[in-house]
Amino acid sequence: ISRSQGLFELVGKSETGLVGQRTGAAKSGLHRHFIGLVDTSARALLQEAYVLHRRPFRETSAFLDVIARDHGLLRLIAKGAHRGKSPKSALFQPFLLLNLSWAGRSQLPTLTGAELVTRHALSGRGTLCGLYVNELLVRLLPPWDPHPQVFQMYADVLNRLTNDAHAETALRYFELLLLNEL
């Protein structure tokens, strides 16, 4: 492969080429210049996020739908999170603010770390309203589209829902703000 062949012929080829021999572009380092333009890897370290939904995946893993402040709505694979006595399992519940880390080369990255930041103690009708808010976010937000204002509105509505007497007012206020944001 020569330098004159351009970007599109270099994309997807490894340093050793297709037949196991180092190519001219690989020797010159030219491919390293272009790979950053087409790299689809996703990596994040300690991003604030809330788990909206959790679904079992295979025997011991789970799919997590989360909303992250800087990344928006995304789905992660949490390996080992569905084991019975896994300490990670308790972290992946709704209404917990977490610092999450993930890595991957697709739209479905793998969770690599999780730390509890704070817990919102919802009960009664507040819990039902919180689950409804989670469903709204999963259904209405486009994936991988950052919405820091929606993230902050979600945190605010969880704080308001801890006081069960004003749950309906908090819910209507969140719905109105969400519609205005979208």
C-alpha positions in Angstrom: 0.0 0.0 0.0 1.5 3.3 -0.9 0.8 6.7 0.6 -1.0 7.8 -2.6 -3.8 5.3 -2.1 -5.5 7.5 0.4 -7.7 7.2 3.5 -10.4 4.8 2.3 -8.0 2.0 1.3 -6.3 2.2 4.7 -9.4 2.0 6.8 -9.9 -1.4 8.3 -6.5 -2.8 7.6 -4.2 -3.8 10.3 -0.5 -3.1 10.6 0.3 -6.5 9.1 -2.1 -6.0 6.2 -4.4 -8.8 5.0 -1.7 -11.4 4.3 0.5 -11.0 7.4 3.1 -8.7 5.9 3.8 -5.2 7.1 2.6 -2.7 4.5 4.3 0.5 3.5 1.7 2.6 5.2 2.1 0.6 8.4 5.9 1.0 8.3 5.6 4.8 7.8 3.0 5.3 10.5 0.5 6.8 8.0 -2.3 4.6 9.3 -2.1 6.0 12.8 -2.8 9.5 11.4 -6.1 8.4 9.9 -7.4 5.9 12.4 -8.5 8.5 14.9 -10.9 9.9 12.2 -12.8 6.6 11.9 -12.3 5.0 15.3 -15.7 3.9 16.8 -14.5 3.1 20.2 -16.3 4.5 23.2 -14.4 4.9 26.5 -15.5 6.9 29.6 -14.1 7.1 33.0 -16.2 7.9 36.1 -19.1 9.6 34.4 -22.1 10.6 36.5 -25.1 8.4 35.5 -28.4 7.0 36.7 -29.6 3.5 35.8 -33.0 3.7 34.3 -33.6 0.0 33.4 -31.9 -3.3 34.0 -32.6 -6.4 32.0 -31.0 -9.9 32.3 -28.6 -10.9 29.5 -27.4 -14.5 29.3 -26.7 -16.2 32.6 -24.7 -13.7 34.6 -24.8 -10.4 32.7 -27.3 -7.6 32.4 -28.2 -4.8 29.9 -28.3 -1.4 31.6 -30.1 1.6 30.2 -28.5 4.6 31.7 -28.6 8.4 31.4 -25.2 10.0 31.7 -24.6 13.7 32.1 -22.1 14.0 29.3 -23.3 11.1 27.0 -27.1 11.1 27.2 -29.0 7.8 27.0 -27.0 4.7 26.4 -27.1 1.0 26.9 -24.2 -0.9 28.6 -23.4 -4.5 29.2 -22.7 -5.2 32.8 -20.8 -8.6 33.0 -21.3 -10.5 36.1 -24.0 -8.1 37.4 -26.8 -10.8 37.4 -25.0 -13.2 39.8 -26.8 -13.8 43.0 -24.3 -12.5 45.5 -22.4 -10.1 43.3 -21.6 -6.8 45.1 -22.1 -5.0 41.8 -25.7 -6.3 41.5 -27.0 -4.0 44.2 -25.5 -0.9 42.5 -27.5 -1.3 39.3 -30.9 -0.3 40.7 -33.0 2.7 39.6 -32.7 6.1 41.5 -29.0 5.7 42.4 -26.5 8.3 41.2 -23.4 6.4 40.1 -20.0 7.1 38.7 -19.7 4.7 35.8 -16.8 3.7 33.6 -17.2 1.8 30.3 -15.2 0.8 27.2 -16.1 -0.7 23.9 -16.0 -0.6 20.1 -19.7 -0.4 19.4 -23.0 1.2 20.4 -23.1 -1.4 23.2 -20.0 -0.9 25.4 -19.0 -2.9 28.4 -19.2 -1.5 31.9 -15.8 -1.5 33.5 -16.5 0.2 36.9 -19.2 1.6 39.1 -19.2 3.6 42.3 -22.2 4.8 44.3 -22.4 8.6 44.7 -25.9 9.0 46.3 -29.2 7.3 46.8 -32.7 8.7 46.3 -35.0 7.1 48.8 -38.3 6.9 46.9 -41.3 5.2 48.4 -45.0 4.6 47.6 -46.3 6.8 44.8 -42.9 8.4 44.4 -41.5 5.1 43.3 -44.2 4.6 40.7 -43.7 8.1 39.4 -40.0 7.6 39.3 -40.4 4.5 37.2 -42.7 6.4 34.9 -40.1 9.1 34.5 -37.5 6.4 33.7 -39.8 5.0 31.0 -40.3 8.4 29.5 -36.5 9.0 29.2 -35.9 5.5 27.7 -38.6 6.0 25.1 -38.1 9.7 24.2 -34.3 10.4 24.3 -32.2 9.5 21.3 -29.2 7.3 22.2 -25.7 8.8 22.6 -27.1 12.4 22.4 -25.9 14.4 25.4 -28.7 16.2 27.3 -27.1 17.7 30.4 -30.2 19.8 31.2 -32.4 16.6 31.1 -29.9 14.9 33.4 -30.2 17.7 35.9 -34.0 17.8 35.5 -34.0 14.1 36.3 -31.9 14.6 39.4 -34.3 17.4 40.5 -37.4 15.3 40.0 -36.0 12.5 42.0 -35.3 14.9 44.9 -38.9 16.2 44.6 -40.4 12.7 44.5 -38.8 11.8 47.8 -41.6 14.0 49.3 -44.6 11.8 48.3 -47.1 14.6 49.0 -46.0 16.5 45.9 -45.3 13.6 43.6 -47.9 14.5 41.0 -46.8 18.2 40.8 -43.2 17.2 40.4 -44.1 14.7 37.7 -46.1 17.2 35.7 -43.4 19.8 36.0 -40.8 17.3 34.7 -43.0 16.3 31.8 -43.4 20.0 30.8 -39.6 20.6 31.0 -38.8 17.4 29.1 -41.2 18.4 26.3 -39.6 21.8 26.1 -36.1 20.3 26.0 -36.9 17.9 23.2 
